[in-house]
Structures are given as C-alpha cells and as structure tokens.
C-alpha cells in the first residue's frame, strides 16, 4: 500500500495550518460554468493557469458551449489554443468532448466521475477538478504539486496519481478533499517547490517528514 502510518488527526491538523496560511487558495482557472471549467482544465495540461486564462476568453466567445464546439473547424480551434502547447491533441479532445456531450448528455457536463472520465481528454484529475469546483462534489485533485507534497508530508509513499488519490481520500475527510488540493497546490507553488524547498519559511516544517527534500540555502 502507498499510505504511511500518518494518522488522520495529524494530517488534518497539518491541513488546518496550511489552510490558515493560504486562506485564498482556490481554482485559478477563470470560468463561469462547468463547460468553461472543463475546457480550461483540458487546456491546462502541461500549461500554466495564467496562459490558459489568456486564451480562454476568445475561445469561449467563439465557442460558448458544447454545441458550437462540436461543429467547430479543428484548425480554427488549434489556432486559438496554440500557445497552450500540445494544441493539436488538445483541439481534438475539445471537439471530441463536445461531440460526446451533445450526443450523450444533452450538451450538459455530467456530474458523475464515470461519465466524466468517458469523455475524450478527461482523466481522473480533470474529472475531480470539475466535480469539486463546478458541482461541489468532493474530489481529490492530484497534480505534480499535490503528489510531491503528500509524499514529503508522509501522507503517501506512492508515485502513481491514482494510488496517491486513494491514499489521500482514505486519510482526509471527504469534505476537505477539494480545498485540500487547492491548498497543497498553492503551497507547492509558493514554498514547497520541486527543485528546492523553502523549509525556513514553511508553516508545517515541524510536522513534515521532508521526504526527498532539497532545502533552499
């Protein structure tokens, strides 16, 4: 099993400290509805949220919903999202996803994990983003920040995203999952970085096992 011997009480206390440090932690992808969040999350793969937020206003103006995206010219979509990287694959995913929503879900983004992950370009990470932030359904998003910090804190020993998700869901109360991911992502970007961690400024350094940490001098 990937999970360590860290207790739920210890983990929740650590999470409380992190939440107090980052009270404004939130989904940084700008969106007004589940469709926009789905599109933005697909675009965010191997791309910064800042870049995605620069691209999506025109994309949403041109394709405000699944029906318009489902009949889109692939080349036009590619040009609109080119700066997000891997634009050809992402364009195929967006158009394919929209077609599936129109065909199977009456042009609505579904609220169930099984239905979401059946959509082109949607894995568990993207599905959990949608569930937690668009529908208020607890979802544990596991990106590189969440995985790295969870290992450093001793919350998991796993490296596979789905195993990390299972470990964190077993360790933390369901009602904390969505916000926990936001907080860990903020902490990963601002303090517990991949290459060198700012342990001297970390609010939970005394509670951290610091697995694989190289400290900033």
Buried (B, 14 or more C-beta within 10 A) or exposed (E): EBBBEBEEEBBBEBBEBBBEBBEEBEBBBBBEEBBBBBBBBBBBBEBEBEBBBEBBEEBBEEBBBBEBBBEBEEEEBBEBBBEBBBBEEBBBBBBBBBBBBBEEBEBEBBBEBEBBBBBBBBBBBBBBBBBBBBBEBBBBBBBEBBBBBBBBBBBBBBEEBEBBBBBBBEBBEEEBBBBBBBBBBBBBBEBBBEEEBEBEEBBBBEBBEBBEBEEEE
